[in-house]
Amino acid sequence: MNELRLTRTRPAMPSLLGDFAICPAKYLLESESHSYKRLPLHPRVILGGIVHHLADSAQQRKMDVDSLSVKQLENNFSAALTTNQRIGPVTSWIHERYGIAGLVSRQTIVTQIRYARSLVSPALMGAVSRYEKELPVGRELILTSDHFDLQGRADLIYQDQPDRLKIVDFKTGKVNDEQNQPKDAYLLQIAAYGIMVKELVPDMKIRLEITGIGDSWAGSLDKYLVELVTNIIGNLNEILPRDTPLLVSKLARTGSHCTNCSCRCSCPTYTEALRSHTPQPNIDYQQIGMDIYGQLLEMEGDNHLVTIKIVQPNNHIVKIFRIPSKIIPDPKKIIGRNITLYGLKVLDNTLIGNSPLNFLVINTQDTKKSAFNFHLQLEEG
């Protein structure tokens, strides 16, 4: 695992500049095609992608807003849950037994379809169509900068004033952080779009807008944002030169951000820290989940759900409840082997020090609170 290497083969991606800023290894693992493991996607992430697709299709076909229905979103969501390659075993197990109602609430579906309808604006697209021959305006517009070796796709660009273009990026989650400021990754992404547009029309002012379901942010492409993005892209091109194989272990930077990284199960630096039982950051495990490593001692259960017991390197014994049995290999072959479990939900407040002792995968009382990012990894033996 320590010899894991990846090569950057494409221009810098605006949507991943935030990842690079905190961990160059994550940028490579997220941006390049590879066969290394990643954690499953949460159903809400899949749903968000479908909302974008529905809105884009409706706009391209000039469909009436009312044609975007709850039933259509439910059908597309259900279909995606059987075809998307990053759907995890927990999501599949719940979907097979409870349908999409076991994954997201009805209110979430209704809220998302309302948001999809709000993205289809005849007024905005009228502004786009008037100027699309003269200006870089449109929906899902591909932008490129040879100067910065940068390329991305902007959700929407239109002219809102004679001397100004507005760039809009749509998000299906929260836009702002706890300090009511735009999340760093979102700000870097839309500012990078702004820089590329400014290259094309240097005499135009650039307005930026990030729109989510419950909040939004708006601002201008100013000197601060230009310098911020320019510095990050410069660092990226220096640290991750094109067409050069790089050791992931040399690029990884561990920290609290690791708990949100879907690539951590393939990161040698994070794996080493986890196996040495380096304490994880003080985070809300109920929201994010927790990873543990140890030796598999026991397993019990039935044909549907099983419970396993693990002894950790610090000799703490923990239990993980309600794991779908189809995820677990033949018990006779894996008892006594080392195992890593990612994305577990904490079951209760039973602790030794600050370390929980009881975890769960399927929440049978409310399946929507299950460990959808759960991933099991056996050490080769």
C-alpha positions as CSV (number, residue, x, y, z in Angstrom):
1,M,0.0,0.0,0.0
2,N,2.9,2.4,0.7
3,E,3.8,2.2,-3.0
4,L,0.5,3.6,-4.2
5,R,1.2,6.0,-7.1
6,L,-1.1,8.2,-9.2
7,T,-0.5,10.6,-12.1
8,R,-2.3,13.8,-12.9
9,T,-3.4,13.5,-16.5
10,R,-5.8,16.4,-16.9
11,P,-6.2,20.2,-16.3
12,A,-6.9,21.4,-12.8
13,M,-10.5,20.9,-11.8
14,P,-12.3,23.9,-10.1
15,S,-14.6,21.6,-8.2
16,L,-11.6,19.9,-6.5
17,L,-9.4,22.9,-5.7
18,G,-10.7,22.8,-2.1
19,D,-9.6,19.2,-1.8
20,F,-6.1,20.1,-3.1
21,A,-5.8,22.9,-0.6
22,I,-6.2,20.5,2.3
23,C,-4.7,17.3,0.9
24,P,-3.0,16.9,-2.6
25,A,-3.4,13.1,-2.3
26,K,-7.2,13.5,-2.0
27,Y,-7.2,15.7,-5.1
28,L,-5.5,12.9,-7.1
29,L,-7.6,10.1,-5.7
30,E,-10.8,12.1,-6.5
31,S,-9.8,13.4,-9.9
32,E,-8.1,10.5,-11.7
33,S,-9.4,7.2,-12.8
34,H,-8.0,4.3,-10.8
35,S,-9.0,0.9,-9.3
36,Y,-8.4,1.8,-5.7
37,K,-11.3,1.6,-3.2
38,R,-13.5,4.5,-2.3
39,L,-16.3,4.6,0.3
40,P,-19.8,4.3,-1.0
41,L,-21.8,7.4,-1.8
42,H,-24.6,8.5,0.6
43,P,-28.0,8.3,-1.0
44,R,-28.5,12.0,-0.6
45,V,-25.5,12.6,-2.9
46,I,-27.0,10.4,-5.5
47,L,-30.3,12.3,-5.1
48,G,-28.6,15.6,-5.5
49,G,-27.0,14.5,-8.8
50,I,-30.4,13.5,-10.2
51,V,-31.9,16.8,-9.2
52,H,-29.3,18.6,-11.3
53,H,-29.9,16.2,-14.2
54,L,-33.6,16.8,-14.1
55,A,-33.3,20.5,-14.1
56,D,-30.8,20.5,-17.0
57,S,-32.9,18.2,-19.1
58,A,-36.0,20.3,-18.5
59,Q,-34.1,23.4,-19.5
60,Q,-32.6,21.9,-22.6
61,R,-36.0,20.5,-23.7
62,K,-37.8,23.8,-22.8
63,M,-40.2,21.8,-20.6
64,D,-42.8,23.3,-18.4
65,V,-41.6,23.6,-14.8
66,D,-44.7,21.7,-13.6
67,S,-43.6,18.7,-15.6
68,L,-40.9,18.0,-12.9
69,S,-42.8,15.8,-10.5
70,V,-42.2,14.0,-7.3
71,K,-43.0,10.7,-9.0
72,Q,-40.4,11.4,-11.7
73,L,-37.7,12.2,-9.2
74,E,-38.6,9.0,-7.2
75,N,-38.5,6.9,-10.3
76,N,-35.1,8.3,-11.4
77,F,-33.7,8.0,-7.9
78,S,-34.8,4.4,-7.6
79,A,-33.3,3.5,-11.0
80,A,-30.0,5.2,-10.1
81,L,-29.8,3.1,-6.9
82,T,-29.6,-0.1,-9.0
83,T,-27.1,1.2,-11.6
84,N,-24.6,3.6,-9.9
85,Q,-21.3,1.8,-9.3
86,R,-20.7,3.6,-6.0
87,I,-23.9,2.5,-4.3
88,G,-22.9,0.7,-1.1
89,P,-24.2,-2.5,0.3
90,V,-26.0,-0.8,3.1
91,T,-28.0,1.4,0.7
92,S,-28.7,-1.6,-1.5
93,W,-29.9,-3.7,1.5
94,I,-32.3,-1.0,2.8
95,H,-33.6,-0.2,-0.7
96,E,-34.4,-3.8,-1.4
97,R,-36.5,-4.1,1.8
98,Y,-38.0,-0.6,2.3
99,G,-37.7,1.2,-1.0
100,I,-36.5,4.8,-1.2
101,A,-38.6,5.6,1.9
102,G,-36.0,3.8,3.9
103,L,-33.3,6.1,2.5
104,V,-34.7,9.6,2.5
105,S,-37.9,11.1,3.8
106,R,-40.9,12.1,1.7
107,Q,-40.2,15.7,2.8
108,T,-36.7,15.5,1.4
109,I,-38.0,14.4,-2.0
110,V,-40.6,17.2,-2.1
111,T,-38.0,19.8,-1.1
112,Q,-35.6,18.6,-3.8
113,I,-38.2,18.6,-6.6
114,R,-39.2,22.2,-5.6
115,Y,-35.5,23.1,-5.8
116,A,-35.2,21.5,-9.2
117,R,-38.1,23.6,-10.5
118,S,-36.5,26.7,-9.1
119,L,-33.4,26.0,-11.3
120,V,-35.5,26.1,-14.5
121,S,-35.9,29.9,-15.0
122,P,-37.4,31.1,-18.3
123,A,-36.2,34.7,-17.5
124,L,-32.6,33.6,-17.0
125,M,-32.5,31.5,-20.0
126,G,-34.0,34.3,-22.1
127,A,-31.0,36.4,-21.0
128,V,-28.7,33.6,-22.0
129,S,-30.2,33.1,-25.5
130,R,-30.0,36.8,-26.4
131,Y,-26.2,36.9,-25.9
132,E,-24.9,33.4,-26.4
133,K,-23.4,34.2,-29.8
134,E,-21.3,37.1,-28.5
135,L,-20.5,36.1,-24.9
136,P,-19.6,33.0,-22.8
137,V,-23.1,32.5,-21.5
138,G,-25.2,29.4,-21.2
139,R,-26.0,26.4,-19.0
140,E,-23.5,23.7,-18.3
141,L,-20.9,25.7,-20.1
142,I,-17.4,24.2,-20.4
143,L,-14.7,26.7,-19.5
144,T,-11.0,26.3,-20.2
145,S,-7.8,28.3,-19.4
146,D,-4.6,27.4,-21.1
147,H,-2.8,29.9,-19.0
148,F,-3.7,28.2,-15.7
149,D,-4.1,24.7,-17.2
150,L,-7.6,24.8,-15.8
151,Q,-10.9,23.4,-17.0
152,G,-14.4,23.1,-15.6
153,R,-18.2,23.2,-16.3
154,A,-20.2,26.1,-14.9
155,D,-23.9,25.5,-14.1
156,L,-25.1,28.8,-15.5
157,I,-23.7,32.0,-16.9
158,Y,-25.8,34.9,-18.1
159,Q,-25.6,38.7,-18.6
160,D,-27.6,40.5,-15.9
161,Q,-26.3,44.0,-16.7
162,P,-24.8,45.6,-19.8
163,D,-21.3,45.5,-18.4
164,R,-21.6,42.4,-16.1
165,L,-21.8,38.6,-16.3
166,K,-23.2,36.5,-13.5
167,I,-21.9,33.0,-12.8
168,V,-24.3,30.7,-10.8
169,D,-23.3,27.4,-9.2
170,F,-26.1,25.3,-7.9
171,K,-25.7,23.1,-4.7
172,T,-28.3,20.6,-3.3
173,G,-26.9,21.0,0.2
174,K,-25.9,23.9,2.5
175,V,-23.8,26.6,0.9
176,N,-22.5,28.3,4.1
177,D,-20.5,27.0,7.0
178,E,-21.1,27.4,10.7
179,Q,-19.8,31.0,10.6
180,N,-22.3,31.8,7.8
181,Q,-19.5,32.1,5.3
182,P,-19.4,30.2,2.0
183,K,-17.7,26.9,2.3
184,D,-14.1,27.2,1.1
185,A,-14.4,24.5,-1.6
186,Y,-17.5,26.2,-3.1
187,L,-15.9,29.6,-3.1
188,L,-12.7,28.4,-4.8
189,Q,-14.8,26.6,-7.4
190,I,-16.9,29.5,-8.5
191,A,-14.0,31.9,-8.3
192,A,-12.0,29.7,-10.7
193,Y,-15.0,29.8,-13.1
194,G,-14.9,33.6,-12.7
195,I,-11.2,33.8,-13.6
196,M,-11.7,31.7,-16.7
197,V,-14.7,33.9,-17.8
198,K,-12.6,37.0,-17.1
199,E,-9.9,35.8,-19.4
200,L,-12.5,35.6,-22.2
201,V,-14.2,38.9,-21.6
202,P,-11.6,41.1,-19.7
203,D,-13.8,44.2,-20.0
204,M,-16.8,42.7,-18.2
205,K,-17.4,42.7,-14.5
206,I,-18.0,39.2,-13.0
207,R,-20.6,38.5,-10.3
208,L,-20.6,35.2,-8.5
209,E,-23.5,33.4,-6.9
210,I,-23.7,30.0,-5.1
211,T,-27.3,28.9,-4.6
212,G,-28.5,26.0,-2.3
213,I,-31.8,24.8,-1.1
214,G,-31.8,26.7,2.2
215,D,-29.1,29.3,1.8
216,S,-27.0,31.2,-0.7
217,W,-24.0,33.5,-1.2
218,A,-23.3,36.2,-3.7
219,G,-20.2,38.3,-4.3
220,S,-17.9,39.7,-6.9
221,L,-14.7,38.4,-8.5
222,D,-12.3,40.7,-6.7
223,K,-8.6,40.9,-6.3
224,Y,-8.6,38.8,-3.1
225,L,-10.4,35.9,-4.8
226,V,-8.2,36.1,-7.9
227,E,-5.0,36.0,-5.9
228,L,-6.4,33.2,-3.7
229,V,-7.2,30.9,-6.6
230,T,-4.1,31.9,-8.6
231,N,-1.9,30.9,-5.7
232,I,-3.7,27.5,-5.2
233,I,-3.5,26.7,-8.9
234,G,0.2,27.6,-9.0
235,N,0.8,25.3,-6.0
236,L,-1.2,22.5,-7.7
237,N,0.8,22.7,-10.9
238,E,4.0,22.7,-8.9
239,I,3.2,19.9,-6.5
240,L,1.2,17.8,-9.0
241,P,3.0,18.2,-12.3
242,R,1.2,16.7,-15.3
243,D,2.1,13.2,-16.5
244,T,4.4,12.5,-13.5
245,P,3.8,9.4,-11.3
246,L,3.6,10.5,-7.7
247,L,3.6,8.6,-4.4
248,V,0.3,9.2,-2.6
249,S,1.9,8.7,0.8
250,K,4.2,11.7,0.1
251,L,1.2,13.9,-0.7
252,A,-1.3,12.9,2.0
253,R,-2.0,15.3,4.9
254,T,-3.9,13.8,7.7
255,G,-6.3,15.8,9.9
256,S,-9.9,16.4,10.7
257,H,-10.7,16.5,7.0
258,C,-9.9,12.8,6.7
259,T,-13.2,11.9,8.3
260,N,-15.0,13.4,5.3
261,C,-12.7,11.8,2.7
262,S,-14.2,9.0,0.6
263,C,-10.7,7.9,-0.4
264,R,-9.4,7.3,3.1
265,C,-9.7,3.5,2.8
266,S,-7.1,3.7,0.1
267,C,-4.8,6.3,1.7
268,P,-1.7,4.6,3.1
269,T,-1.0,7.6,5.5
270,Y,-4.5,7.5,7.0
271,T,-4.4,3.7,7.2
272,E,-1.1,3.7,9.1
273,A,-2.5,6.3,11.6
274,L,-5.7,4.2,12.1
275,R,-3.8,1.0,12.6
276,S,-1.5,2.6,15.2
277,H,-4.7,3.8,16.9
278,T,-3.8,7.4,16.6
279,P,-6.8,9.2,18.2
280,Q,-9.3,10.6,15.7
281,P,-10.2,14.3,15.9
282,N,-12.9,15.5,18.2
283,I,-15.9,15.2,15.8
284,D,-19.6,14.4,15.8
285,Y,-19.5,10.7,15.1
286,Q,-23.3,10.5,14.9
287,Q,-23.1,12.8,11.8
288,I,-19.9,11.6,10.2
289,G,-19.3,8.1,11.4
290,M,-16.2,6.4,12.9
291,D,-13.5,4.1,11.6
292,I,-12.0,1.3,13.6
293,Y,-9.3,-1.3,13.2
294,G,-8.6,-4.6,15.0
295,Q,-8.7,-8.3,15.1
296,L,-12.0,-10.1,14.5
297,L,-12.9,-12.2,17.6
298,E,-16.5,-13.4,17.2
299,M,-19.5,-13.3,15.0
300,E,-23.1,-14.1,15.6
301,G,-26.4,-13.5,13.9
302,D,-28.7,-14.9,11.2
303,N,-29.1,-14.8,7.5
304,H,-30.0,-11.1,7.5
305,L,-28.0,-9.2,10.2
306,V,-24.9,-10.2,12.2
307,T,-23.0,-8.8,15.2
308,I,-19.2,-8.9,15.4
309,K,-16.7,-8.4,18.2
310,I,-13.3,-6.8,17.6
311,V,-10.2,-6.3,19.8
312,Q,-8.4,-3.1,19.0
313,P,-4.6,-2.5,19.2
314,N,-5.1,-0.8,22.6
315,N,-6.9,-4.0,23.8
316,H,-10.4,-2.4,23.9
317,I,-13.1,-4.8,22.8
318,V,-15.8,-3.2,20.7
319,K,-19.0,-4.6,19.2
320,I,-20.6,-3.7,15.8
321,F,-24.3,-4.5,15.5
322,R,-26.6,-5.2,12.6
323,I,-24.2,-5.7,9.7
324,P,-26.0,-7.1,6.6
325,S,-24.8,-10.7,6.5
326,K,-24.2,-10.7,2.8
327,I,-21.4,-8.2,3.3
328,I,-19.4,-10.6,5.6
329,P,-17.3,-13.3,4.0
330,D,-17.4,-16.9,5.3
331,P,-17.0,-16.6,9.1
332,K,-14.8,-19.7,9.3
333,K,-12.2,-18.0,7.0
334,I,-12.1,-14.6,8.6
335,I,-12.2,-15.1,12.4
336,G,-8.8,-14.1,13.8
337,R,-8.0,-11.9,10.9
338,N,-7.4,-8.1,11.1
339,I,-10.2,-6.0,9.8
340,T,-10.9,-2.3,9.2
341,L,-14.4,-0.9,9.3
342,Y,-15.2,2.6,8.0
343,G,-18.1,4.9,8.5
344,L,-19.7,3.3,11.6
345,K,-22.5,4.9,13.6
346,V,-22.0,5.1,17.3
347,L,-24.8,3.1,19.0
348,D,-24.7,4.6,22.6
349,N,-22.7,6.5,25.1
350,T,-20.7,3.5,26.4
351,L,-17.1,4.8,26.4
352,I,-13.6,4.0,27.6
353,G,-12.0,7.5,27.8
354,N,-13.3,9.2,24.7
355,S,-13.6,6.0,22.7
356,P,-17.0,4.5,21.9
357,L,-17.4,0.7,22.4
358,N,-20.7,0.0,20.6
359,F,-21.4,0.7,16.9
360,L,-24.1,-0.1,14.4
361,V,-24.5,-0.3,10.6
362,I,-28.2,-0.7,10.0
363,N,-30.4,1.4,12.2
364,T,-33.5,-0.7,12.4
365,Q,-35.5,2.0,14.3
366,D,-34.9,4.6,11.6
367,T,-33.1,3.2,8.5
368,K,-32.5,6.7,7.2
369,K,-29.9,7.1,10.0
370,S,-27.9,4.0,9.0
371,A,-24.2,3.9,8.1
372,F,-24.5,4.4,4.4
373,N,-20.8,5.1,3.9
374,F,-20.0,1.8,5.6
375,H,-17.1,-0.2,4.1
376,L,-15.4,-3.4,5.4
377,Q,-11.7,-4.1,4.5
378,L,-10.0,-7.4,5.5
379,E,-6.2,-7.4,5.9
380,E,-4.7,-10.0,3.6
381,G,-3.8,-13.1,5.5
